[in-house]
Amino acid sequence: MRVLLKASTCIVGLSLGSWLALVDCSFALAGEINGRVIGPDGEGIAQAVVFVQTLPAGVSSPTPLAAAHMDQVNEQFAPTLLPIPVGTKVSFPNQDQIHHHVYSFSRAKRFEIPLYRGEEEAPIVFDKAGVVKVGCNIHDWMAGIILVVPTPFYAVTAGDGSFTLRDLPAATYPLVSWHERSQTAVEETLQQILVDEKVPNVTFSLTLKSGGSRRPIRGSRGYR
């Protein structure tokens, strides 16, 4: 038997007497992408999200999607940044002993969970890619972001700006980077990255606006 591996296809030749049977068994090799998101000074940027913008031909989304949670603890959202793929159900459990009133007016997802405390509310499905800014109608300082990305391949940068995307089938991926305070449009960060037997190392450079997080506002669109 002769086995030849080529990126995403294996060809198996079986010698059966005078017969030669060839079987094409297509599969996708799992690979990864490493990299960093940095500022103009070369310092790493934490809490940036790197994600695959569209799936290449032949690559499908793994199913089912895992459920996600944005808790409310000590009058803060936890986590304050929650990236999820399109179609994910998100619940908002309240672990505080006071009432919260969670809402968003973002165009990617408008919703409202009226006053509640302790009891489990029905999860919300986020079915459109974009930035969803979340707040509490009672506690003005509470602010969170749900970043709904179009594919299941994404990563959040660590404190030094590093990231790793794992379990990527062999293909060429359109990779982009986002940060809440980025002055660089997501489309301007686009890089085409080949995943094969080698592990690519990618660098994104973003310029951030000064200041901290903003409260949820009406009409947020796209990845802005």
N, C-alpha and C positions, 0 to 999 in steps of 0.2 A: 504494500500500500504506500502511495506517495501523497504527502500532505504539503500543500503550499499555502502560506498565509500572506494575503495582500491587503493591508489596511482594513477594509471592511468586508472582504470576501474570502472564503476558504474554498479551494477546489480540491476535492478528494478523488484520486484515481484508484480504482480497484481492478486488479488483474484477475480475471476469472477465466482461466484456460486461455482460449484465443480471443476472449471478449475483454474489452476495456470499458468499464462503466465510469463515467464522470458525473459527479454530483456537485452541483453548485449550492453550497449552504451559506447563504448570506447572513451576516451578523454584524453587530456594531461593537467595536472595541471601546471599552470605557477609558476615557482619558481625562485630563484636567488642564486648567489654565491657572497659572500663578501670576501675580502682579502687584502693583502698588498704585494708589491714587495720591498724587502730590500737588502741592501748591507751587506758585512761581519761585518760591525760595528753596524748593526741593524737599521741604518737610512733608511728612506723611499727613494725610487728611483722614481722620476717623469718621465713622458713621456715614461714609459715602456708600452708595449701592451700585454695584456693577452687575449688569444683566445682559442676557442675550435678547436682542430686540425682536428677531423673528426666527422661527425654526427653519433650518435648511431642509431641502427636499430629502425625503427618506427618514427624517428624524421626527418622532412623534412624542407627545407629552406622556410621561408616566402617569398612570391613574391607579387608584383614586387620589384626589388632592387631600392633603391632611388639613384638619380643622386648625384654626388659629385663635389666639386669645389676646385681647388687650385689657389687662386688669386695671382696677382702680385701687391703689394702695397709698395710704397716707396723703390723700388728696392730690395724687399724681397719677398719670397714666403709666402703665408698666407693661411693655416697653413704651418709650416715647416715640420710637420709630419702629414700625412693623412692616417689612416688605413681604408681600404675598403674591402668588400668581393669580391671574384672572380666574374667576370662578370659585375662589376660596370662601368658605363660610367662617365668619369671625364672630366670636361671642365677647361680651363685655361684662365679665363678672365684677361685682362690687364687693371688695373685701373690707371696705371701710364700714364703720358703724353709723354712718350718716348717709343721707340721700344724695344721689347724683342724678343729673339729667343730661345724658350724652346726646350730642347732635353733630351733624355736619351739613353745610350748605354747598359743599364742593360739587362741581358738575360731574365728576367721575362717579360720585355716589352721594345722594342726599338722603339723610335718614334722621330719625329722632327716637330716642328711647326715653320716655317720660320718667318722672320721679320714681326711683326704685332704690331699694336697699336690701342686700342679702339674697333676695330671690333670684333665680336663674332666668334671664330673659332669652327669648328665641334668638339664635344667631342670625346674622345678616350676610347675605351673599354679595360679594363684590365682583360684579360682572363686566366691568369696564376698566381698562388700563388708565392710570393717571394718579395724581396726588389727591388724597382725601385728607383734609385737615379736620381734626376731631377736637371738640371742646366740651365743656360742661356749662350748662346754662346757669348754674348756681355759683360755681367757683371759677371766676374769670381767669385765674392763673393756670388752670389746667389746660394743656395743649399737647396733642399728639398728632402723628402723621402715619397714615397707612399708605404705603406706596404700592399700588397695584401694578405689577409688571406683566408684560404680555406672554412670558414663557416661564417654565418652572426652573430655569437655570439662572441663579442669581447668588450674590454674596454681599455681605456687609463688611466694610473694611475695619480692621483692628485699629488700635491706637497709633500704630506706626504707618497706617495707610495700606497695609498689606491685605491681600485677599486670595482666596482659592475657590475656583469653581470646579466641582467634582462630577464624576459619572457622566461625562459628555461622550456620546458616540462619535466616532471618527467622522469629521466633516469640517466645513469652513463656516464659522459663526460670526454674525454681525454683533459686535460687543460694544456697549455704551456704558457711560458712567453718569451718575446723578448725585447731587447733594442738595439739601434744603436751601443752602445759601449760595449755590453756584451761580456765577454770572455767565457761565458757558452753557449754551443750549445743549440739551442731550444729543441732538442730531449732529452737532459739531464735534462730539467726542467719538463718533463712530470709527471703529477699526474692524477690519476683516481678519479673523484669527483662525489659522488652520490648526486643528487638533488631530494629531496622528500619534506615531510611536514616540515622538519627542514632546516634551512638556514646554509649551511656549511661555515666555515671560513678558508681560504687557505692562506698560506705564501709561496712566492717564494723568493729564495736568489740568487742574481746575483753578479758577480764580474765584474766591469766595467774597461775598459781601460782608461787611463788618456787622456786628450785632448778633443777637440771639434769635431764638425761635419766635415766630409771630403767632398771635391768636388766630383761630379759624376765621376765614373771611368768605363771604359769599362769592361764588363764581370761579373758584380755582379751576384751571383747565390744564389738560395735558400733564407734562412733568414739571410745570412751573409752580 
